[in-house]
Amino acid sequence: MRILLVEDDRDLGPRIARALRDERCAVDLVADGVDAAHLGETEAYDAAVLDLGLPGMDGVSVLRAWRAAGRDLPVLVLTARDGWSDKVSGFKAGADDYLVKPFRVEELVMRLRALVRRAAGHAQPLLRAGPLSLDAPTGTFELDGLPLKLTALEWRVLSQLMLRKGVVIERLDLLEKVYEGDADTDSNSLEVIVGRLRKKIGAALIETVRGRGYRLVGE
Amino acid sequence: MLIVSALATAVALALAGAAMAGLLGRLVVEGLDRRLDAELALLASAVDADGHVDRARLERVRGALDAGPEWRWRVDGPDGTLGSADFPRLDHPLDPPLGPAPPAGPLASRGPRPREGAAESGGEVHARELVIATPRGDVTLTAAAPRSVVRRPIEGALWPLLGALAAVAAVLTAALLVQLRVGLAPLRRLRDQVAAIRGGARDRVEEDQPAELRPLAAELNALAADNAAALAAARGAAANLAHALKTPVAALALDLRDRPEQAAQIERIDRTIRHHLARARAAAIDRRAATSLRPAAEGLVAAVGALHRDARIALDVPADLVVAVDAQDLDELLGNLLDNAARHAAARVTLGAVRDGRWVAVEVVDDGPGIPATERERVARPGTRLDERGDGHGFGLAIASELVALYGGALSLDQASGGGLAVRLTLPAA
């Protein structure tokens, strides 16, 4: 999962980013509303975590700008404003979820995973592909009922494939969703990751579609 | 005020009455004096230049001298005393005759002087005395009449006068009463409007007032505006403090998430902030608002539905209901109830509302496990420590209950027909 984290507090922002990375997310952290609006409109993210009180441009305006530009990425508003009027206006501006500070990281991650899963069109929290299963709320993969140990990059690639099982995912698309904005990306490293995944879950589950990308198979 | 005015009127009328009675008395006494002086003139006509008294002449005028039953006269001169045998005893004249002495002549006199005295019968007597200087010595002429002659006409005039004055007093007092009532009516209306501001029914008084009250009305409106601004400022200050604390607390919570003991303390700090934020909101309540129920409910249903994806929330609120509750307070109140219901519901939550006279009756029903009857009362009691039950039923219900109470409504908990919790509350209709 690649997350756009918009948080202007210098202490809190890096801490949330670290906590999300611990949960195997790729995180781009911005502290300014204008930058946030720009990144959300130009980069591909699985979800955004958006603070409301921001310099440059407030969070609700950022959200409206994304929606006006046709960006339908799931947005979780993370704010100190706990009044119901704030929540209502957040949802009216197009938020998908709302979490009040202080919060538990587990809850933030769980809610983000649920948002991403629903955005991919899955109503149920348990996703299956042959012998492979993903428990979306915890982010745990199992193979034949046994927990699967994955690195962060492996997990990001596999969950992207899993969320859009049966669909060819373009290499560029996959690269965007796996690496953070400032990381050195090259498609060779993607092939290395896919190769390692094939060793862990069996080569047949991940198909290479020549010239395009990868596809997860299995009903 | 009315009493003071009535007393003042009575005093003024009493003074006027006394002045009129005095004036009347003086006029009557002057009339009497003129008659006594005429008698003295008759007596003087019987005294010649030498001081001899012409008795024959006295006999001729006698009829004119005895004007009434107790009228008396006397002539006192060198030839002795003539006149009524029972002439009253007169006091010594206290005051010397006024004015310059009349010119000397054959019958030079110093002008008549008033004398007072008492008759043998005991009645008071008024007399006039004229001294005529003659070569043989002074001749003193005196005519006396009973005081009752003076008193009777005064008394006769005084009673009708007093009656008239009393009637004037009554009319004046009644007019005063009417004037006070009519004149104070705008003040009474103003008082009612100020009471309405305090009660939350309006936010300013009418400025279309009589000229004397217009500055007062303007001042009252400025005061009400200041009051409203102070309410908003208090609310804002409390919210700002709480919000400012939340972000560093969130950072701390992230640092301490692997240390359960410290994390528990963070949780406690958070609950305390939420508690006081809710309290500050409730204390800064604004009863003058009017909020349309349906749009508020729709926004909240969408928000709560997004936060609790498993719960289906049905809305049964007529579009024309308006409650006299501040929009934020209404959001807070219904948001907490819906959130509670959705959190505990198995699948369904219903929000219903109907107009009930001056009130709007609202009902939030869920199909969850409900609350045991023994617990219900304690949970919903206003003023229950909000942090006692954490994220359970207690927090939201206590906030809602407190807000409802502040708006004069009532909140009660019941068992829903399906077994879940039914929260019923009344809010003032706008």
Chai-1 contact restraints between the chains, C-beta under 6 A:
chainA,res_idxA,chainB,res_idxB,connection_type,confidence,min_distance_angstrom,max_distance_angstrom,comment,restraint_id
A,D9,B,T247,contact,1.0,0.0,6.0,A-B,restraint_1
A,D11,B,A251,contact,1.0,0.0,6.0,A-B,restraint_2
A,L12,B,T247,contact,1.0,0.0,6.0,A-B,restraint_3
A,L12,B,A250,contact,1.0,0.0,6.0,A-B,restraint_4
A,L12,B,A251,contact,1.0,0.0,6.0,A-B,restraint_5
A,R15,B,A251,contact,1.0,0.0,6.0,A-B,restraint_6
A,R15,B,L254,contact,1.0,0.0,6.0,A-B,restraint_7
A,A19,B,L254,contact,1.0,0.0,6.0,A-B,restraint_8
A,A80,B,H243,contact,1.0,0.0,6.0,A-B,restraint_9
A,A80,B,K246,contact,1.0,0.0,6.0,A-B,restraint_10
A,A80,B,T247,contact,1.0,0.0,6.0,A-B,restraint_11
A,W84,B,D331,contact,1.0,0.0,6.0,A-B,restraint_12
A,W84,B,E332,contact,1.0,0.0,6.0,A-B,restraint_13
A,W84,B,G335,contact,1.0,0.0,6.0,A-B,restraint_14
A,S85,B,Q328,contact,1.0,0.0,6.0,A-B,restraint_15
A,S85,B,D331,contact,1.0,0.0,6.0,A-B,restraint_16
A,K87,B,A303,contact,1.0,0.0,6.0,A-B,restraint_17
A,V88,B,G299,contact,1.0,0.0,6.0,A-B,restraint_18
A,V88,B,A303,contact,1.0,0.0,6.0,A-B,restraint_19
A,F91,B,A302,contact,1.0,0.0,6.0,A-B,restraint_20
A,F91,B,A303,contact,1.0,0.0,6.0,A-B,restraint_21
A,F91,B,A306,contact,1.0,0.0,6.0,A-B,restraint_22
A,K101,B,K246,contact,1.0,0.0,6.0,A-B,restraint_23
A,K101,B,T247,contact,1.0,0.0,6.0,A-B,restraint_24
A,K101,B,A250,contact,1.0,0.0,6.0,A-B,restraint_25
A,P102,B,V249,contact,1.0,0.0,6.0,A-B,restraint_26
A,P102,B,A250,contact,1.0,0.0,6.0,A-B,restraint_27
A,P102,B,A253,contact,1.0,0.0,6.0,A-B,restraint_28
A,P102,B,D270,contact,1.0,0.0,6.0,A-B,restraint_29
A,V105,B,R257,contact,1.0,0.0,6.0,A-B,restraint_30
